Amino acid sequence: MSGSTSSPPADTCFVVTKSALETQKTGASLAASLYRSPLTIALTGELGSGKTTFLQGFARALGIREPLTSPTYALEQRYETPRGPLVHLDLYRLTQPQANGLLLHTADYSGIRCIEWFDKLRDWSERKHVPLIHIAMHETSASERSLQCRFHDAVLPSDREIAQWRRDVQLPAHICAHCDVVAHVCDGFAHALLERGQIVRTGALHRAAQVHDLFRFLDFRPGGHPDTTHSPGTIAHWTSIRSRYPGLHHEVACAEYLRERGFTVLADIVAVHGLAHPPAADAAVEQKLLFYADKRVLLDRVVTLDERFADFAKRYGKGSVSDEAKRWYEMTKRVEEELFPGGPPV
């Protein structure tokens, strides 16, 4: 995986829905993949493609209890949510100058702005440098809709950058291998959720997995990794890095490293993948997927949670099942059941 390309991946996912209810559920799933505001959700697609239906599910997931209807005649509707205000615009009946004027009227929004018929705007493609998620919808049959979700609200590192980071920190080969296997497992889990209609930032998830243990050496303990031998120069280099992130576990230090380089969404995903800082109940889906996938990979092998749990007890509990190990297992099992109520695909 590392070094395969020098360009960052296009963070795009595709979903097919077969009913209005499924379209609403897919809309609701987008609420579990938000990391920043203000943010614009831009919707394009022909009449009847399901744009308002998608937003109805999204609005409900944000806590809006009143019915969200198309503001075709009112042009603009405003709602309050726990995440801040939501502005819903419909540009269908507007000319291009009118559409651009309405957009300027809402330019100072502080929460989430949802815009139907976004392609009515002049040079809208040039707006992709702003925090924006583009939902392109198409009617493929009387009941079926295809949906492309492209994230323009986060920058991602290239494979070349990640490979350079690994060299810069002198990351051991076995940890690089572990990260690459976790990235592969994340890809499979993300695909399974997409098949269910769940929107996932596949590019950000894959890149986060590739770097999630970039600073794993910060947690190394003498004798804790008998399969590796580190040179005095490497240990001195790690000591120098540790002094830049004093007292931080590897996941939080890695998140700080990523934020320093402008990869804030990646940092948010990586920060909560470990047992010391697990994802909260309302965490984003990518955070939960990385946390869970990491617990399914032992070194560079995909294993069951029970196998990983047994290894955890052996390494840190000297063979006994400690209360800490039990809490770890129960926590991860809850995440597994939430993500895959019918059982994990791997």
PyMOL commands that set and color helices and strands:
alter all, ss='L'
color gray80, all
select helices_A, chain A and resi 20-33+51-61+96-105+118-120+124-129+159-168+173-195+202-211+216-219+232-244+250-260+264-271+285-295+305-316+323-339
alter helices_A, ss='H'
color red, helices_A
select strands_A, chain A and resi 12-17+39-44+76-81+84-90+112-116+132-139+145-151+297-298+301-302
alter strands_A, ss='S'
color yellow, strands_A
deselect
rebuild
show_as cartoon
